[in-house]
Amino acid sequence: MSKQYPGHVLFLNHFKRTSMNTVISAVFGFVLCLLVQNLFYTVPTMVTPTCPTVDKADVDRITSGRSYTDPDFSDCQDNKHPGYIPRYPRRRCASNNTYTDFGGTMTAKQTARVNTCVLNFESDKKRELDLAIHDPSIRWSSHRYLNKSSFVIEAGGHNGLDVQELNSRYQPGTYVVLEPVKKFFHVLTKKFVSSPNVVVYNFGIDVSDGVFYMNDENNDAASIFDKEQNKNNTESRIVNATIFFEKMSVRKNDVDLITLNCEGCEYAVLDLLLSTDYIRHFRNIQFQPHNTQGICYSVQRYCWYQELLRKTHRLTFQYKFIWESWSRI
């Protein structure tokens, strides 16, 4: 006699077999649909435009002190990685120039120190200038970490004094010099024609692309903030700092030293570094702050930088408001 099962057990067994068959059929159908879809339809991929980077072929073409005018700078789109988009607002001041407002990031103690720093500006600068005059070589002698594998950027090459001193002492592997004024640019290219590691670009950097004009008879350093600009004078080119850093691949190749003596561009560069993750890619930052008329709140910004730089760097040397250098912690 065959074994008898209660009715509800037979129903459950039938239900289990039916459900399993249904699941298998559904999975099979889903996979089949995907295969058919791929035969007739390709999902478009989004390509984010990025800045072309300097490769070995580029370096070979731009060494030995020769200039290198790269058309890619004009068309380059900076990579909108969230860490490299400024986190803080840019505002305009009375001169119609812009600055990054770090005021809202300060704690009460930091704000108090910034206020004291601003208040003591005149007396501190006079005292520090007197001291700095007797120690002019510190901005060269304090960079003994540089060697043949180092990467250096200098904004504001002028007549090549700093390039000469740093390059002759340490022979860094790559020394990029920015000089927007054509007269000084030609001085630099001639001076370092026999230095294969020195690369001279005929432009400066700031918050955006642009031009400014300078009388070639002027032997002093030139600033984009100078009010007396005549379009009949020689045109000088400015490149967006973000685009320049992307072109130099600083996110992949940390900069061992950036030294800024560029008649005001130091504020744009420091604003960018301190409001983005670029700050992590500069091992040493050296700069001379300028108080050129037209620069927005130069003293207050300098005092903000003192608070912000110490989060990632430590002071190597400082003549306050004159020259200073910071080393990454």
C-alpha positions in Angstrom: 0.0 0.0 0.0 1.4 3.4 -1.0 2.1 5.9 1.7 -0.7 8.5 2.3 0.0 12.2 3.0 -2.4 14.7 4.5 -3.8 17.1 1.9 -2.1 20.2 3.3 1.4 18.5 3.0 0.7 17.7 -0.7 -0.3 21.3 -1.3 2.8 22.7 0.3 5.1 20.4 -1.7 3.4 21.4 -4.9 3.6 25.1 -3.9 7.4 24.8 -3.2 8.0 23.1 -6.6 5.9 25.8 -8.4 7.6 28.7 -6.6 11.1 27.4 -7.3 10.3 27.0 -11.0 8.9 30.5 -11.0 12.0 32.0 -9.4 14.3 30.1 -11.9 12.2 31.3 -14.8 12.3 34.9 -13.6 16.1 34.9 -13.2 16.6 33.3 -16.6 14.4 35.8 -18.2 16.2 38.7 -16.5 19.6 37.5 -17.7 18.3 37.0 -21.2 16.9 40.5 -21.3 20.3 41.9 -20.3 22.0 40.0 -23.0 19.6 41.2 -25.7 19.8 44.8 -24.4 23.6 44.7 -24.8 23.3 43.5 -28.3 21.3 46.5 -29.5 22.1 49.3 -27.0 25.3 50.6 -25.5 25.1 52.8 -22.3 26.9 56.0 -23.0 29.8 56.8 -20.6 30.4 60.3 -19.3 33.9 61.6 -19.9 35.1 64.4 -17.7 37.5 66.7 -19.4 40.8 67.0 -17.5 44.0 69.0 -18.0 46.7 67.4 -20.1 49.7 66.8 -18.0 53.4 67.3 -18.7 55.0 64.0 -19.8 58.6 63.2 -20.5 58.3 64.4 -24.1 57.2 67.8 -22.9 60.0 68.0 -20.4 62.5 67.1 -23.2 61.2 70.0 -25.2 61.2 72.7 -22.5 64.5 72.1 -20.8 67.8 74.0 -21.2 66.2 77.3 -20.3 64.0 77.4 -23.4 60.5 78.8 -23.3 57.5 76.6 -23.9 54.3 78.2 -24.9 51.7 75.5 -24.5 48.3 76.0 -26.3 46.7 73.5 -24.0 46.8 76.0 -21.2 44.1 78.0 -23.1 41.8 75.1 -23.6 42.5 73.2 -20.5 39.5 72.4 -18.2 40.3 71.9 -14.6 39.2 68.6 -13.1 36.3 69.2 -10.8 37.3 66.8 -8.1 35.5 67.9 -5.0 38.6 68.1 -2.9 40.1 70.7 -5.3 37.2 73.1 -5.6 37.6 76.0 -3.1 35.5 75.3 0.0 35.1 79.0 1.0 33.4 81.9 -0.7 35.3 84.5 -2.8 34.3 88.1 -2.4 35.0 91.4 -4.0 36.6 94.4 -2.3 36.6 98.1 -3.1 39.3 97.6 -5.8 37.0 95.1 -7.6 39.5 92.4 -7.0 38.6 89.2 -5.2 39.8 87.3 -2.2 38.8 84.1 -0.3 37.0 84.9 3.0 38.5 82.7 5.7 36.9 84.8 8.5 34.1 82.4 9.0 36.5 79.5 9.6 38.2 81.1 12.6 37.6 80.2 16.2 37.3 82.9 18.8 41.0 82.4 19.8 42.1 82.5 16.2 40.1 85.6 15.6 41.7 87.3 18.6 45.2 86.4 17.3 44.3 87.6 13.8 43.1 91.0 15.2 46.3 91.4 17.2 48.4 90.5 14.1 46.6 93.2 12.1 46.9 95.7 14.9 50.7 95.2 15.2 51.3 95.2 11.4 53.2 98.5 11.2 55.5 98.0 14.1 56.1 94.3 13.4 57.0 94.9 9.7 59.5 97.7 10.6 61.2 95.5 13.2 61.3 92.4 11.0 62.6 94.3 8.0 65.5 95.6 10.0 66.3 92.0 11.0 65.8 90.5 7.5 68.2 93.0 5.9 71.0 91.3 7.9 70.0 87.8 6.9 69.2 87.9 3.1 70.4 84.4 2.4 68.0 82.5 4.7 65.5 82.0 1.9 68.2 79.9 0.1 70.1 78.3 2.9 67.1 76.9 4.7 66.2 74.5 1.8 69.0 71.9 2.3 66.5 69.1 1.8 66.5 69.8 -2.0 68.3 67.4 -4.2 68.5 66.1 -7.8 65.1 64.5 -7.6 63.3 67.6 -6.2 60.6 69.6 -8.0 60.6 73.3 -7.4 58.2 76.0 -8.7 59.1 79.7 -8.5 56.5 82.4 -9.3 58.2 85.7 -10.0 61.6 84.9 -11.5 62.5 88.5 -12.1 66.2 88.7 -12.9 66.9 85.2 -11.6 68.6 85.9 -8.3 66.6 83.2 -6.3 66.8 80.7 -9.2 70.6 81.2 -9.4 71.1 80.7 -5.6 68.8 77.7 -5.2 69.8 76.0 -8.4 73.6 76.4 -7.8 73.3 75.1 -4.2 71.0 72.1 -4.7 70.6 71.4 -8.4 66.9 70.2 -8.1 65.7 67.8 -10.8 63.1 70.2 -12.2 63.0 73.9 -11.5 60.0 75.6 -13.1 60.1 79.4 -13.2 57.2 81.7 -14.0 57.9 85.2 -15.2 55.1 87.1 -17.1 57.2 90.2 -18.0 58.8 89.6 -21.3 61.9 91.6 -20.5 62.7 89.6 -17.4 61.7 86.4 -19.2 64.4 87.0 -21.8 66.9 87.6 -19.1 66.0 84.3 -17.5 66.2 82.3 -20.7 69.6 83.6 -21.5 70.9 83.2 -18.0 69.9 79.6 -17.6 70.3 78.4 -21.2 73.0 75.9 -20.0 70.8 74.6 -17.1 68.9 71.7 -18.5 66.7 71.4 -15.3 65.4 75.0 -15.4 62.2 75.5 -17.3 61.0 79.1 -17.9 57.4 80.0 -18.7 56.4 83.4 -19.9 53.3 83.9 -17.8 52.3 84.4 -14.2 49.5 82.8 -12.2 46.5 84.2 -10.5 42.8 83.3 -9.8 41.9 83.5 -13.5 43.3 83.9 -16.9 44.1 87.5 -18.0 46.6 90.0 -19.1 48.3 93.1 -17.8 50.5 95.8 -19.4 54.0 97.0 -18.4 56.4 99.7 -19.7 59.6 97.9 -20.8 61.6 100.8 -19.5 60.6 99.9 -15.9 63.3 97.8 -14.3 61.3 97.1 -11.2 59.1 94.1 -10.6 55.7 94.4 -12.1 52.3 93.6 -10.5 48.9 92.9 -12.0 47.5 95.2 -9.3 49.4 98.3 -10.6 46.8 101.0 -11.5 48.9 102.7 -14.1 48.5 100.3 -17.0 48.6 101.4 -20.6 47.5 99.0 -23.3 50.1 100.5 -25.6 52.7 98.9 -23.4 53.9 95.3 -23.6 51.3 92.7 -22.8 51.9 90.1 -20.1 49.9 86.9 -19.7 48.3 85.4 -16.6 47.2 81.8 -16.3 44.6 80.4 -13.8 46.5 78.9 -10.9 44.3 75.8 -10.7 44.9 75.0 -14.4 48.6 75.5 -14.0 48.8 73.1 -11.0 46.7 70.5 -12.9 49.1 70.9 -15.9 52.0 70.3 -13.6 50.3 67.2 -12.1 50.9 68.3 -8.6 48.3 65.9 -7.3 50.5 63.0 -8.5 53.9 64.7 -8.1 54.2 66.6 -4.8 56.1 69.9 -5.1 59.1 70.0 -2.8 59.2 73.8 -2.8 57.1 76.6 -4.1 58.6 80.0 -3.6 56.4 83.1 -4.3 57.8 86.6 -4.9 55.3 87.7 -7.5 54.1 91.2 -6.4 50.7 90.0 -5.2 50.0 86.6 -6.8 51.1 85.0 -3.5 47.6 85.8 -2.1 45.8 84.1 -5.0 48.0 81.0 -4.7 47.7 80.8 -0.9 44.0 81.3 -1.1 43.7 78.4 -3.5 46.0 76.1 -1.5 44.4 76.8 1.9 40.8 76.4 0.6 41.4 73.1 -1.2 43.3 69.8 -0.8 46.2 71.2 -2.9 47.8 72.2 0.4 48.7 68.5 1.0 50.8 68.4 -2.2 53.3 71.2 -1.3 56.0 70.1 1.0 57.5 73.6 1.5 55.9 77.0 0.9 58.0 80.1 0.9 56.6 83.5 0.2 57.1 87.3 0.4 53.8 89.1 1.2 53.3 92.4 -0.7 51.1 95.3 0.3 50.5 96.6 -3.2 47.5 98.9 -3.4 44.6 97.1 -5.0 45.2 93.8 -3.2 42.2 93.0 -1.1 42.9 93.1 2.7 46.5 92.0 2.3 47.3 92.4 6.0 44.2 90.5 7.3 44.7 87.8 4.7 48.3 87.4 5.8 47.2 87.0 9.4 44.6 84.4 8.4 47.3 82.5 6.6 49.3 82.3 9.9 46.4 80.4 11.5 45.6 78.2 8.6 49.1 77.2 7.5 49.9 75.8 11.0 47.3 73.1 10.6 49.4 71.4 7.9 52.8 73.0 8.1 55.3 74.3 10.6 57.4 77.4 10.3 61.0 77.0 9.0 61.9 80.6 9.3 60.0 83.9 9.5 60.6 87.6 9.2 57.0 88.6 9.7 55.4 90.5 6.8 58.8 90.2 4.9 59.8 86.6 4.1 58.9 83.2 5.5 58.9 79.5 4.8 56.7 76.7 6.0 57.4 72.9 5.9 54.8 70.2 5.8 54.2 68.4 9.0 
